[in-house]
Amino acid sequence: MNMMSEAAVEKALDQKMNTVPFKMIGKDVSVYYGEKRALFDVNLNVRENTVTALIGPSGCGKSTFLRTLNRMNDTIDSCRVTGKITLDEGDIYDPSIDVVELRARVGMVFQKPNPFPKSIYENVTYGPKIHGLARTKAELDQIVESSLQKAGLWNEVKDRLHESGTGLSGGQQQRLCIARAVAVSPEVILMDEPCSALDPIATAKVEELIHELRTNYTIVIVTHSMQQAARVSQRTAMFHLGNLVEENDTDKMFTNPDDQRTQDYIMGRFG
Amino acid sequence: MTDMTSSVQSTFVRPAQARRDIGIKKRYAAERRFKAYGLAAILIGLFFLFVLLWTVVSKGYTAFQQTAITLPIEFSEQIIDPKNERGANPAKLMTANYPFLVRDALIKALGIDPANKPLVKQATDMVSASARTQLRDLVVANPAIIGTTANVSLLAEGNIDSANKGQIDLTVAEASRKVKDQQLEWMKKLTETGAMAKQFNTGLFTYGASSRPEAAGIGVAALGSLYMMLIVLVLALPIGVAASIYLEEFAPKNRLTDLIEVNINNLAAVPSIVYGLLGLSIFINFAGMPRSAALVGGLVLTLMTLPTIIIATRAALKAVPPSIRSAALGLGASKMQTIFHHVLPLAMPGVLTGTIIGLAHALGETAPLLLIGMVAFVVDYPGSPMDPSTALPVQIYMWANEAERAFVERTSGAIMILLIFLVVMNLGAILLRRRFERRW
């Protein structure tokens, strides 16, 4: 039953991408670091239960845009964001919005695996604990198991949950970080080049995982690898010099892009 | 044509090779020289460390032994309480003439004619004047001892102790010598009968200040130091850590915080005597706190230790990788939760190391304590930090000014004890760092 519905969702997503509703809407988003402007009026929408890949050369603003989606840019003193970003119609930069709540709904996985130097179990339970998602030890155990299973890590670590998370291999650490993000039941997961520090085998595992996570979560992923974008995403957005060049279905983007710059970048002519 | 090619080849090959050889030789020579400089510096350092330790230990190890004379003391009622008033007035026991007990015991043990006053005086001079309080305490604690005879181990007088340890030059003429020939003869006799012997000097650790070296110890000073260390720990650690967390994590980076940072670094370099003056004017003259109290000393040392702790804590907080902060913030932890759940625990080894080093520094500090009146002759244990007390390094300073031979060894002995404290604290800091340091 469950499997069928998942398959059905996937099919629907792949066929009618343009009809999928928007989860997050970015309107005229500009970001300034002090005097320097890093993003120029970006209009980019993120569709529900879709993997959206952000590509573009280094320094083009794709990570900056990603970090505006859960207000991680707030931690940088000189950073200023203008424009409007909504999550399910709610403005996330509204002064009444609690950033803690926002980040519980929009989780993040970073470029370098960054597990806490604590046990695997504590890594996964930290989020649920601070958000009060579990009352008893049994509930926590349940969250740990389901999160690690979603991250495809359960079978590898179930016998050593109380060993340090930093003792895992790089790929396992990154999947632990994904499990940690999943544990707070977010709606959107942001991934900032999640495979750039991993070897090809670990990368393949994480990509497979992203593919599976799509059925339950909306995913935005920044990547430098064209192949990765083509493999994991349904929508792709191309950034260049702080501007959004083009946003399209991934298939179209990699076969017949509308913009010449996209064509050049994908063909490796600049970047 | 062939000439040209060969000449081109040779000019092309030879200078290049020559250049490379010279460069490599020079580089290796420079490296060897640098290594030699480093080795020399370390050897010089080790040499001076060895000289320091050798001087202190060779002078001071004898301080841990003390000559004692064990005599059968007859607690005669005639001398202690001739009129039998102790039932009605126990204070009588406090003022009894206890030295007479020692005198009588010596006369019996050495076989001296009691009528020969100068000889009797020489004999009684061999026993420390602290025998009076020692016997008094025995009798007051147990009045039933009166009328019996008990073997009591009495401290030998400082010069006799020095003579027994072979520290007095016996080739000097008797008249200008502190220890007379007759006394030396008695010492030989007492040693042969086993009455005089060297024993471990527990008094060095328990007694307070005294003008008699055999009755002087670092106990009172050590308690004063302990009070101050506790005050420093209780005040400087939380204030320092809180200030560092605010400055490092919350404070906006602007001119004011830059100024504060520069000032904190400057304060760490301010001579400690200035802190003493500050404490004198603020805590004693303005706030009216008591002089030579461990409380004031602790406050002054707290001010002095704060910059050290703040600098160490900020460095430790800075060393926590930003990825840990991002991870916690990305999960929706507040800034406060991020710091107290993740950053501070990871910085804790560095914080504790800084604190222990700051404490060790404060423990050895003397100059500011001189100005707040802690260079004092304190005989009794301070009951609270408000009572007059002194500190370990100040006690060393005071003993170093004394003339008696027995104080020389006690000065070095006290330095050894202080050094052991410092080494233990620094070792603790190193072990903490080894044990809890995390690697990323």
HADDOCK unambig.tbl for C-alpha pairs under 7 A between the chains (distance, minus, plus):
assign (segid A and resid 100 and name CA) (segid B and resid 332 and name CA) 4.45 0.50 0.50
assign (segid A and resid 100 and name CA) (segid B and resid 333 and name CA) 6.34 0.50 0.50
assign (segid A and resid 100 and name CA) (segid B and resid 334 and name CA) 6.46 0.50 0.50
assign (segid A and resid 101 and name CA) (segid B and resid 332 and name CA) 6.68 0.50 0.50
assign (segid A and resid 103 and name CA) (segid B and resid 330 and name CA) 6.10 0.50 0.50
assign (segid A and resid 103 and name CA) (segid B and resid 331 and name CA) 6.05 0.50 0.50
assign (segid A and resid 103 and name CA) (segid B and resid 332 and name CA) 4.72 0.50 0.50
assign (segid A and resid 104 and name CA) (segid B and resid 331 and name CA) 6.14 0.50 0.50
assign (segid A and resid 104 and name CA) (segid B and resid 332 and name CA) 5.35 0.50 0.50
assign (segid A and resid 107 and name CA) (segid B and resid 330 and name CA) 6.28 0.50 0.50
assign (segid A and resid 107 and name CA) (segid B and resid 331 and name CA) 6.23 0.50 0.50
assign (segid A and resid 108 and name CA) (segid B and resid 330 and name CA) 5.66 0.50 0.50
assign (segid A and resid 114 and name CA) (segid B and resid 323 and name CA) 5.98 0.50 0.50
assign (segid A and resid 114 and name CA) (segid B and resid 324 and name CA) 6.34 0.50 0.50
assign (segid A and resid 114 and name CA) (segid B and resid 327 and name CA) 6.56 0.50 0.50
assign (segid A and resid 116 and name CA) (segid B and resid 324 and name CA) 6.44 0.50 0.50
assign (segid A and resid 127 and name CA) (segid B and resid 331 and name CA) 5.86 0.50 0.50
assign (segid A and resid 130 and name CA) (segid B and resid 333 and name CA) 6.82 0.50 0.50
assign (segid A and resid 181 and name CA) (segid B and resid 331 and name CA) 6.55 0.50 0.50
